[in-house]
């Protein structure tokens, strides 16, 4: 697996995990326990992870390493909780094409 694909996969996991932490940990702590500081920390962390992932996907598409369909699938999966797990399937399918 190439370095750029590894980097993209790592960024997708970081984005997905921060989204899950935001939705499953930070928001309930804010709403149920009255601790809004957790969202104040996790919100920006997830925002940075999302922006970096999106920029990485667009950069990969710009240099021709991703098709338009793959680009849209990768960006779409980023806004769905657990979507980062689907991204692994896209990479596995791509690897089987190139082998």
N, C-alpha and C positions, 0 to 999 in steps of 0.2 A: 504494500500500500504506500502510495507516495506521501511525501511530507505534507503537501498541501491538503490532501484528503484527511490525513491524521489531524492536522490543525483544525480543519473544518468540523470533523467529528468531535473533537475535544470541545470546540466552541459550542457545538449544538448541545452537548451534555451539560456544559456550564450554564447555558441559557435555560435549558429545561429544568435542571435541579434548582436554580434560583427561582424560577416561576413556581415550582412546587413548594419550595420553602415559603415563598410569599403567600401563596394561597392556602396552604395547609398548616402553617405555623404562625406567620406574622399576623394575618388578618384575624384568625380566631383569637389570638392573644389580645389584639386590639379590641375586638368586639365583646369577647366573653370575660376577659380578665382586666380590661381597662388599661392595657399597656400599649399606648400608641407609638412608643419609641421604636418598637421592633419593626413596624411598617416604615418608619422614618429611615431606618437603616437598610432593610431589605428591598424597599422600593427602588432606591437609587442603584443598589448593587445589581438588581435584576435589569434595570434600565440600561446600565452600562453593558452588561452581558448581552442583552438583546441587540443593542446598537452595534456592538463589535461583531456579533454573529452575522447580522444583516449585511454589514459592510464587507465581511469576509465572503459571504455568498455572492454578493454583487461583484466583488473583485474577481472571484473565480469565474463567474459568468462572462465578465468583460474580456478576460484573456482566453476564453473559449474552452475552459475546462468543464463547463456545465452547459447543458442544452437549456432552452427556454423552459421546457417542461420541468426539468430537474430544478431549475432556479425557482419557479413558482411553487413547486412541491416543497422545497426546502424552506422557503419563506412562509408558506402557509402552515407548515408543521410547527413553526416557531410560535404561532399564536394560539395553538391548541395545547391544553395540558396533556402531558404524556406524548405530545407530538414528536419530541426528540427521539422517542423509541422507534417511530416510523422511519426516521432519517437513517437509522442503522440499516433498515431493509433496503433503502435506496442505494446506500453504499455497497451492500452485499450484492445486489443485483448488478450494479455497475462493475464490480470486481469479476463477476461471472462472465460478463460480456468481454472483458479484456483478457481473460485467461485463455 
